[in-house]
Amino acid sequence: MAGNFWQSSHYQQWLLDRQDLARERQADLKIMSEEEYEKCMIFFANFIQALGEQLKVRQQVIATGTVYFKRFYARNSLKCIDPWLMAPTCIFLASKVEEFGVISNSRLITTCQTVVKNKFSHAYPQEYPYRINNVLECEFYLLEMMDCCLVVYHPYRPLVQYVTDISSTDDSILPLAWRIVNDSLRTDVSLLYPPYLIALSALHIACVIQQKDLKQWFAELSVDMDKILEITRQILHLYDLWKNYDEKKEIAAVLQNTPKPKTNPSPPPQGEGQSQQQ
């Protein structure tokens, strides 16, 4: 892993801006509303989480897989490759990059079939259709689109460091802030902001919930508080969306509205997603 975030491909190539995201999503947002798109992305982040837990991989692998998934669809339409195929492909690749070890081909597909049948049949009532040859082909397109920029920095490490800095004896705030970081993977913040700012935003929300007064500690940080508040707003928007969202009842209709890909993965159109990488 690159030792310095500021010299990494994550910082140099994969911190996008809102205009980038809005432009690339225009085609999908002609077919579905912005809220439906958000719900779709939340759903597949949940699917990746469920796959990772069933495969017993570390949270870091799940987080990296989720970021890969979001990166792909930040530069491509949902109709380019079926998200039901891209999700396990992202976990498959992340397990290798994070040095968890290669997940066996048969175990990956069996796990997909089991998780879809037991946990997501409300969204996909048919048998899971993809096989390992589809995953391997999809992995090639994913690697190509990300320009082999595979190292992802996450907020977990800076979060632990900040909590230790606040108090070396009381880390009661860490589990809550950690869960908020996990939740942030359902938003776009991992595409827009450095991980240390996401960690600080999770800490900020956790402090408010636990009524811990860390105003002085935050005041002494030489960071852009406007950005921390913007990340906080995006995470709180996710929680607002969740309040009135019954996924089991709504997701089938949302997925019905999504742009449909061909059965087999097809490469991204020539030039799509390349202009930003030039």
C-alpha positions as CSV (number, residue, x, y, z in Angstrom):
1,M,0.0,0.0,0.0
2,A,1.2,3.5,-0.8
3,G,2.4,5.1,2.4
4,N,1.2,8.6,1.8
5,F,-2.4,9.4,0.9
6,W,-1.4,12.7,-0.8
7,Q,0.8,10.8,-3.2
8,S,-1.6,8.0,-3.9
9,S,-3.9,7.4,-6.9
10,H,-6.8,7.7,-4.5
11,Y,-6.0,11.4,-4.0
12,Q,-4.6,12.2,-7.4
13,Q,-7.2,10.4,-9.6
14,W,-10.2,9.4,-7.5
15,L,-11.3,12.4,-5.6
16,L,-14.1,13.7,-7.9
17,D,-16.2,16.7,-7.7
18,R,-20.0,17.1,-7.7
19,Q,-20.1,18.3,-11.3
20,D,-18.3,15.1,-12.4
21,L,-20.8,12.9,-10.7
22,A,-23.8,14.9,-11.9
23,R,-22.6,14.9,-15.5
24,E,-21.9,11.1,-15.6
25,R,-25.3,10.3,-14.0
26,Q,-27.3,12.4,-16.4
27,A,-28.3,9.4,-18.6
28,D,-29.5,7.4,-15.6
29,L,-31.3,10.3,-14.1
30,K,-33.4,10.7,-17.2
31,I,-34.9,7.3,-16.5
32,M,-35.0,7.4,-12.7
33,S,-35.3,10.1,-10.0
34,E,-32.3,11.2,-7.9
35,E,-33.9,9.6,-4.8
36,E,-34.4,6.3,-6.7
37,Y,-30.8,6.4,-7.7
38,E,-29.7,6.9,-4.1
39,K,-31.9,4.0,-3.0
40,C,-30.4,1.8,-5.7
41,M,-26.9,2.6,-4.5
42,I,-27.8,2.0,-0.9
43,F,-29.4,-1.3,-1.8
44,F,-26.3,-2.6,-3.6
45,A,-24.0,-1.3,-0.8
46,N,-26.1,-3.5,1.5
47,F,-25.8,-6.4,-0.9
48,I,-22.0,-6.1,-0.9
49,Q,-22.1,-5.9,2.9
50,A,-24.2,-9.0,3.1
51,L,-21.9,-10.9,0.7
52,G,-18.8,-9.8,2.6
53,E,-20.3,-10.9,6.0
54,Q,-21.3,-14.3,4.5
55,L,-17.8,-14.8,3.1
56,K,-16.4,-13.7,6.5
57,V,-14.1,-11.1,5.0
58,R,-12.8,-8.1,7.1
59,Q,-14.8,-4.8,7.1
60,Q,-11.9,-3.2,5.2
61,V,-12.5,-5.6,2.3
62,I,-16.2,-4.8,2.2
63,A,-15.4,-1.1,2.3
64,T,-12.9,-1.3,-0.5
65,G,-15.4,-3.4,-2.6
66,T,-18.1,-0.8,-2.0
67,V,-15.7,2.0,-3.1
68,Y,-14.9,0.1,-6.3
69,F,-18.6,-0.3,-7.0
70,K,-19.2,3.4,-6.5
71,R,-16.2,4.3,-8.6
72,F,-17.4,2.2,-11.5
73,Y,-20.9,3.7,-11.5
74,A,-19.4,7.2,-11.0
75,R,-18.0,6.9,-14.5
76,N,-20.6,4.5,-16.1
77,S,-24.3,4.1,-16.5
78,L,-26.1,1.4,-14.6
79,K,-27.0,-0.2,-18.0
80,C,-23.3,-0.7,-18.8
81,I,-22.9,-3.8,-16.5
82,D,-25.6,-5.3,-14.2
83,P,-25.0,-4.2,-10.6
84,W,-26.0,-7.7,-9.5
85,L,-22.8,-8.9,-11.3
86,M,-20.6,-5.9,-10.4
87,A,-21.2,-6.2,-6.6
88,P,-19.6,-9.7,-6.2
89,T,-16.9,-8.8,-8.7
90,C,-15.9,-5.8,-6.4
91,I,-15.7,-8.1,-3.4
92,F,-13.7,-10.6,-5.4
93,L,-11.2,-8.0,-6.4
94,A,-11.1,-6.2,-3.0
95,S,-10.3,-9.5,-1.2
96,K,-7.1,-9.9,-3.3
97,V,-6.1,-6.2,-3.1
98,E,-6.5,-6.1,0.7
99,E,-4.5,-9.3,1.0
100,F,-7.3,-11.2,2.6
101,G,-6.7,-14.1,0.2
102,V,-8.5,-15.2,-3.0
103,I,-12.1,-16.3,-2.5
104,S,-12.5,-19.6,-4.4
105,N,-14.6,-19.3,-7.6
106,S,-17.2,-21.9,-6.5
107,R,-17.5,-20.3,-3.0
108,L,-18.1,-16.8,-4.4
109,I,-21.0,-18.0,-6.7
110,T,-22.5,-20.3,-4.1
111,T,-22.5,-17.4,-1.6
112,C,-24.1,-15.1,-4.1
113,Q,-26.9,-17.6,-4.8
114,T,-27.4,-18.2,-1.0
115,V,-27.5,-14.5,-0.1
116,V,-29.8,-13.5,-2.9
117,K,-32.2,-16.4,-2.1
118,N,-32.2,-15.9,1.7
119,K,-31.9,-12.1,2.1
120,F,-32.7,-10.4,-1.2
121,S,-35.5,-12.5,-2.7
122,H,-37.8,-9.6,-2.3
123,A,-35.7,-7.7,-4.9
124,Y,-34.6,-10.6,-7.0
125,P,-37.0,-13.6,-6.9
126,Q,-35.2,-15.6,-9.6
127,E,-32.2,-17.7,-9.2
128,Y,-28.9,-15.8,-9.3
129,P,-27.9,-16.0,-13.0
130,Y,-24.2,-15.3,-13.1
131,R,-21.3,-17.7,-13.1
132,I,-17.6,-17.3,-12.4
133,N,-16.7,-16.6,-16.1
134,N,-19.0,-13.6,-15.9
135,V,-17.3,-12.4,-12.8
136,L,-13.8,-12.8,-14.3
137,E,-14.8,-10.9,-17.4
138,C,-16.4,-8.2,-15.3
139,E,-13.3,-7.9,-13.2
140,F,-11.3,-7.1,-16.4
141,Y,-13.6,-4.2,-17.2
142,L,-13.5,-2.9,-13.6
143,L,-9.7,-3.0,-13.6
144,E,-9.6,-1.2,-16.9
145,M,-12.0,1.5,-15.9
146,M,-10.2,2.2,-12.6
147,D,-6.9,2.3,-14.5
148,C,-5.6,-0.3,-12.0
149,C,-5.8,2.3,-9.2
150,L,-6.7,-0.3,-6.6
151,V,-5.3,1.1,-3.3
152,V,-8.2,2.7,-1.3
153,Y,-7.6,4.7,1.9
154,H,-10.4,4.5,4.4
155,P,-11.4,6.6,7.4
156,Y,-11.0,3.8,9.9
157,R,-7.3,4.4,10.7
158,P,-7.5,8.2,11.1
159,L,-10.7,7.7,13.2
160,V,-8.8,5.4,15.7
161,Q,-6.0,8.0,15.9
162,Y,-8.4,10.9,16.5
163,V,-10.2,9.0,19.3
164,T,-6.9,8.1,20.9
165,D,-5.8,11.7,20.7
166,I,-9.0,12.9,22.4
167,S,-8.6,10.4,25.2
168,S,-6.2,7.6,25.6
169,T,-8.4,6.1,28.3
170,D,-12.0,6.6,27.0
171,D,-12.7,5.2,23.6
172,S,-16.5,4.8,24.1
173,I,-17.2,7.0,21.2
174,L,-15.3,4.8,18.8
175,P,-17.9,2.1,18.1
176,L,-20.6,4.6,17.2
177,A,-18.2,6.7,15.0
178,W,-17.1,3.5,13.3
179,R,-20.7,2.5,12.5
180,I,-21.2,6.0,11.0
181,V,-18.1,5.6,8.8
182,N,-19.7,2.3,7.6
183,D,-23.0,4.1,6.9
184,S,-21.1,6.8,5.0
185,L,-20.3,4.1,2.3
186,R,-24.0,4.4,1.3
187,T,-23.4,8.1,0.3
188,D,-21.0,9.7,-2.2
189,V,-18.6,11.1,0.4
190,S,-15.9,8.4,-0.3
191,L,-15.8,9.7,-3.9
192,L,-15.6,13.4,-3.0
193,Y,-13.6,13.8,0.2
194,P,-10.3,12.6,1.8
195,P,-10.8,9.8,4.4
196,Y,-9.5,11.9,7.3
197,L,-12.3,14.4,6.8
198,I,-14.9,11.6,6.7
199,A,-13.5,10.3,9.9
200,L,-13.8,13.7,11.5
201,S,-17.4,14.1,10.3
202,A,-18.3,10.7,11.8
203,L,-16.6,11.8,15.0
204,H,-18.6,15.0,15.0
205,I,-21.9,13.2,14.6
206,A,-21.0,10.7,17.3
207,C,-20.1,13.5,19.7
208,V,-23.5,15.2,19.1
209,I,-25.4,11.9,19.7
210,Q,-23.4,11.1,22.8
211,Q,-23.5,14.7,24.0
212,K,-19.7,14.9,24.3
213,D,-18.4,18.5,24.1
214,L,-15.4,18.5,21.8
215,K,-15.7,22.0,20.4
216,Q,-12.3,23.0,21.7
217,W,-10.7,19.9,20.2
218,F,-12.3,20.6,16.8
219,A,-11.4,24.3,17.1
220,E,-7.7,23.4,17.5
221,L,-7.7,21.3,14.3
222,S,-6.3,23.0,11.2
223,V,-9.0,21.6,8.9
224,D,-11.8,23.1,6.8
225,M,-14.8,22.9,9.0
226,D,-17.1,23.8,6.1
227,K,-16.1,20.5,4.4
228,I,-16.7,18.5,7.6
229,L,-20.2,20.1,7.9
230,E,-20.9,19.3,4.3
231,I,-20.0,15.6,4.8
232,T,-22.1,15.6,8.0
233,R,-25.1,17.0,6.0
234,Q,-24.7,14.2,3.4
235,I,-24.6,11.5,6.1
236,L,-27.6,13.0,7.9
237,H,-29.4,13.1,4.5
238,L,-28.9,9.4,4.3
239,Y,-30.4,8.9,7.8
240,D,-33.4,11.1,6.8
241,L,-33.9,9.0,3.7
242,W,-33.7,5.8,5.8
243,K,-36.4,7.0,8.3
244,N,-39.2,6.8,5.7
245,Y,-37.8,4.1,3.5
246,D,-39.1,0.5,3.7
247,E,-36.5,-1.3,1.4
248,K,-38.3,-4.6,1.3
249,K,-41.5,-2.9,0.0
250,E,-40.0,-0.3,-2.3
251,I,-36.8,-1.7,-3.8
252,A,-38.4,-4.0,-6.4
253,A,-40.1,-1.0,-8.0
254,V,-36.9,1.1,-7.8
255,L,-34.9,-1.7,-9.5
256,Q,-37.6,-2.0,-12.1
257,N,-36.9,1.6,-13.0
258,T,-33.2,1.3,-13.4
259,P,-31.6,1.2,-16.8
260,K,-31.3,-2.4,-17.9
261,P,-28.0,-3.8,-19.1
262,K,-27.4,-6.7,-21.6
263,T,-27.3,-10.1,-20.0
264,N,-23.5,-10.3,-20.4
265,P,-21.2,-7.5,-19.4
266,S,-20.2,-5.2,-22.2
267,P,-17.2,-2.9,-22.1
268,P,-17.9,0.8,-21.3
269,P,-18.4,2.9,-24.5
270,Q,-15.2,4.2,-26.0
271,G,-14.2,7.5,-24.3
272,E,-16.7,7.2,-21.5
273,G,-15.0,7.7,-18.2
274,Q,-11.7,8.3,-20.0
275,S,-11.8,12.0,-20.4
276,Q,-11.6,12.6,-16.7
277,Q,-8.5,10.3,-16.4
278,Q,-6.5,12.0,-19.2
